[in-house]
Amino acid sequence: MIANILIALIAALHFYILVIEMFLWTIPRARRAFNLTEELAEKTKVMAANQGLYNGFLAAGLSRALRWGRPGWLSNCSF
Protein backbone atom coordinates (compact mmCIF):
# COMPACT_ATOMS: atom_id res chain seq x y z
CA MET A 1 0.00 0.00 0.00
CA ILE A 2 2.71 2.48 1.01
CA ALA A 3 4.83 1.38 -1.95
CA ASN A 4 1.96 2.09 -4.35
CA ILE A 5 1.51 5.57 -2.90
CA LEU A 6 5.22 6.31 -3.26
CA ILE A 7 5.26 5.00 -6.84
CA ALA A 8 2.26 7.20 -7.69
CA LEU A 9 3.96 10.25 -6.16
CA ILE A 10 7.16 9.63 -8.09
CA ALA A 11 5.18 9.13 -11.31
CA ALA A 12 3.39 12.44 -10.68
CA LEU A 13 6.75 14.14 -10.08
CA HIS A 14 8.11 12.82 -13.38
CA PHE A 15 4.98 14.01 -15.16
CA TYR A 16 5.40 17.47 -13.60
CA ILE A 17 9.02 17.57 -14.77
CA LEU A 18 7.86 16.53 -18.26
CA VAL A 19 5.52 19.53 -18.42
CA ILE A 20 8.22 21.93 -17.26
CA GLU A 21 10.90 20.62 -19.61
CA MET A 22 8.75 20.19 -22.70
CA PHE A 23 6.35 23.11 -22.54
CA LEU A 24 7.41 25.66 -19.91
CA TRP A 25 11.21 25.65 -20.27
CA THR A 26 11.58 29.32 -21.20
CA ILE A 27 9.16 30.92 -18.72
CA PRO A 28 10.69 32.76 -15.74
CA ARG A 29 9.49 30.23 -13.15
CA ALA A 30 11.18 27.30 -14.93
CA ARG A 31 14.33 29.34 -15.56
CA ARG A 32 14.54 30.14 -11.84
CA ALA A 33 14.02 26.48 -10.93
CA PHE A 34 16.95 25.42 -13.11
CA ASN A 35 19.01 28.61 -12.61
CA LEU A 36 19.08 29.49 -16.33
CA THR A 37 19.44 32.75 -18.14
CA GLU A 38 16.92 33.58 -20.85
CA GLU A 39 19.56 33.08 -23.54
CA LEU A 40 20.66 29.69 -22.21
CA ALA A 41 17.06 28.52 -21.88
CA GLU A 42 16.44 29.33 -25.55
CA LYS A 43 19.63 27.54 -26.62
CA THR A 44 18.80 24.39 -24.63
CA LYS A 45 15.10 24.21 -25.47
CA VAL A 46 15.43 21.11 -27.70
CA MET A 47 17.63 19.32 -25.18
CA ALA A 48 15.12 20.05 -22.42
CA ALA A 49 12.28 18.67 -24.54
CA ASN A 50 14.27 15.47 -24.99
CA GLN A 51 14.76 15.21 -21.24
CA GLY A 52 11.05 15.87 -20.76
CA LEU A 53 10.19 13.01 -23.09
CA TYR A 54 12.46 10.74 -21.05
CA ASN A 55 10.65 11.77 -17.86
CA GLY A 56 7.34 11.10 -19.60
CA PHE A 57 8.39 7.54 -20.37
CA LEU A 58 9.44 7.08 -16.75
CA ALA A 59 6.05 8.36 -15.57
CA ALA A 60 4.25 6.07 -18.03
CA GLY A 61 6.29 3.06 -16.94
CA LEU A 62 5.64 3.71 -13.27
CA SER A 63 1.94 4.20 -13.93
CA ARG A 64 1.81 0.97 -15.91
CA ALA A 65 3.62 -0.83 -13.09
CA LEU A 66 0.93 0.32 -10.67
CA ARG A 67 -1.73 -1.15 -12.92
CA TRP A 68 0.08 -4.43 -13.59
CA GLY A 69 1.95 -4.57 -10.29
CA ARG A 70 1.26 -8.16 -9.38
CA PRO A 71 3.82 -10.99 -9.48
CA GLY A 72 3.75 -13.15 -12.58
CA TRP A 73 1.80 -10.61 -14.67
CA LEU A 74 3.89 -11.28 -17.75
CA SER A 75 2.92 -14.93 -17.95
CA ASN A 76 -0.79 -13.97 -17.76
CA CYS A 77 -0.66 -11.25 -20.43
CA SER A 78 -1.59 -11.63 -24.03
CA PHE A 79 0.08 -8.96 -26.09
KAJO-V888510 format. One record per residue. N is the residue number from 1. SS is DSSP state (h for helix, s for strand, l for the rest). NEAR is the number of other ideal C-beta (glycine too) atoms within 12 Angstrom. Layout:
# KAJO-V888510
n: {N N}
ss: {SS SS}
near: {NEAR NEAR}
This chain:
# KAJO-V888510
n: {1 2 3 4 5 6 7 8 9 10 11 12 13 14 15 16 17 18 19 20 21 22 23 24 25 26 27 28 29 30 31 32 33 34 35 36 37 38 39 40 41 42 43 44 45 46 47 48 49 50 51 52 53 54 55 56 57 58 59 60 61 62 63 64 65 66 67 68 69 70 71 72 73 74 75 76 77 78 79}
ss: {l h h h h h h h h h h h h h h h h h h h h h h l l l l h h h h h h h l l l h h h h h h l h h h h h h h h h h h h h h h h h h h h h h h l l l l l h h h h l l l}
near: {9 8 13 17 12 15 24 21 18 22 28 20 18 28 25 22 28 27 23 28 32 26 19 23 31 26 20 14 14 26 22 15 17 22 9 24 14 16 11 17 27 16 14 22 24 16 19 31 22 17 22 28 21 19 27 25 19 24 29 18 20 26 22 16 21 23 16 17 19 13 8 9 15 12 10 10 11 6 6}
